[in-house]
Amino acid sequence: MIEKEFTLAVMLHARPAGLAARAAKKFDSGISISFGDKTSDAKSIIGLMSLGAKKGDAVKLRASGSDEEEAIKSIENILTGEQR
């Protein structure tokens, strides 16, 4: 399992949540994102939006599985604004 904390460059509204969820679905690993006391499956758009995380908030990304490193990098890049 890999765990990475980073600061969001975007609010987790429909578009960025959709981009992150679509990216997460490409990986076999289980992937979750936590904000405060809430945790969501990164493959769920609704779950990501329900976290209520905004630009500048720190979130924790966790992945576990055969492609966990790639999964973390891909989703982090989307949510930190390094990939659009």
C-alpha positions as CSV (number, residue, x, y, z in Angstrom):
1,M,0.0,0.0,0.0
2,I,1.1,3.5,-0.8
3,E,-0.2,6.6,0.9
4,K,0.4,10.2,-0.3
5,E,-0.8,13.5,1.1
6,F,-1.0,16.5,-1.1
7,T,-2.8,19.8,-1.6
8,L,-5.6,20.1,-4.1
9,A,-5.2,22.6,-6.9
10,V,-8.9,22.3,-7.7
11,M,-12.2,22.0,-5.9
12,L,-13.6,18.5,-6.1
13,H,-16.7,19.4,-8.1
14,A,-18.1,17.4,-11.1
15,R,-15.4,18.0,-13.7
16,P,-12.3,17.3,-11.7
17,A,-14.0,14.5,-9.7
18,G,-15.0,12.9,-13.0
19,L,-11.5,13.2,-14.4
20,A,-10.0,11.6,-11.3
21,A,-12.6,8.8,-11.1
22,R,-12.2,7.9,-14.8
23,A,-8.4,7.8,-14.3
24,A,-8.8,5.6,-11.2
25,K,-11.0,3.2,-13.0
26,K,-8.2,2.4,-15.4
27,F,-6.2,0.8,-12.6
28,D,-6.6,-2.6,-10.9
29,S,-5.5,-1.3,-7.5
30,G,-8.0,-0.2,-4.8
31,I,-7.7,3.6,-4.5
32,S,-9.2,5.8,-1.9
33,I,-9.1,9.5,-1.1
34,S,-9.6,10.9,2.5
35,F,-10.4,14.5,3.6
36,G,-11.0,15.2,7.2
37,D,-12.9,12.3,8.7
38,K,-14.4,11.2,5.3
39,T,-13.0,8.6,2.9
40,S,-14.2,7.8,-0.6
41,D,-13.5,5.3,-3.3
42,A,-11.5,7.2,-5.9
43,K,-13.5,5.4,-8.6
44,S,-16.7,7.1,-7.5
45,I,-17.5,10.5,-8.8
46,I,-20.3,11.0,-6.3
47,G,-18.1,9.8,-3.5
48,L,-15.3,12.2,-4.4
49,M,-17.7,15.2,-4.6
50,S,-19.2,14.2,-1.2
51,L,-15.9,14.7,0.5
52,G,-16.4,18.5,0.2
53,A,-12.7,19.2,-0.4
54,K,-11.8,22.6,-1.9
55,K,-8.8,24.1,-3.6
56,G,-6.0,24.4,-1.1
57,D,-7.3,21.5,1.1
58,A,-4.9,18.7,2.0
59,V,-6.1,15.2,1.1
60,K,-4.7,11.8,1.5
61,L,-4.6,9.4,-1.4
62,R,-4.1,5.6,-0.8
63,A,-3.6,2.8,-3.3
64,S,-3.1,-0.9,-2.9
65,G,-2.5,-3.3,-5.6
66,S,-0.3,-4.3,-8.6
67,D,-0.3,-0.9,-10.2
68,E,-0.5,1.3,-7.1
69,E,2.5,3.5,-7.9
70,E,1.1,4.4,-11.3
71,A,-2.4,5.0,-9.9
72,I,-1.1,7.4,-7.2
73,K,0.9,9.4,-9.7
74,S,-1.9,9.6,-12.2
75,I,-4.6,10.8,-9.8
76,E,-2.2,13.2,-7.9
77,N,-1.3,14.8,-11.3
78,I,-5.0,15.4,-12.0
79,L,-5.8,16.8,-8.6
80,T,-2.7,19.0,-8.3
81,G,-3.3,20.6,-11.7
82,E,-0.2,19.0,-13.3
83,Q,-2.4,17.2,-15.9
84,R,-5.5,18.6,-17.5
